[in-house]
């Protein structure tokens, strides 16, 4: 089933605590969004495997990004949740 772009805005039904890891993708697959509870930088691998850094993410931010991994190296944000539909 293909999900429309409107569906990707939520509501989210699955939530998982993220433990940043430099070598392993999420076992549950890519996210539909990340919730950042504690301010800082977030370094991710996108679905293409390429890294990207979100700099200075404020606490309480919802990042609407599909990512395969949150990297430990460079990530200073805390209390990150992976959200999936």
C-alpha positions, 0 to 999 in steps of 0.5 A: 500500500502506498501512503499519501504525503498527507498520511505521512504527517501522522498520526503516528502509531509506533514509537521507539526510543532511539539509541544512536549507533554508528554501525546499525540501521533501525531493526524496525526499518526507516522512520516517518519522523523523529521527535527530539526531546533534548536540544542539540545536533542530530546526525542521521543516515537518510534512506539513501545511506548518506549522512546529514546533520541537523544543527541546533535542533530545539527541544520538543522538535518533530523532524518529519524525516525518513531515516535509517539510522541516527549516528552516535558520532556528532549527535548531541541531542537527547531523548530522541524517539523514532515515530512510524505510522 
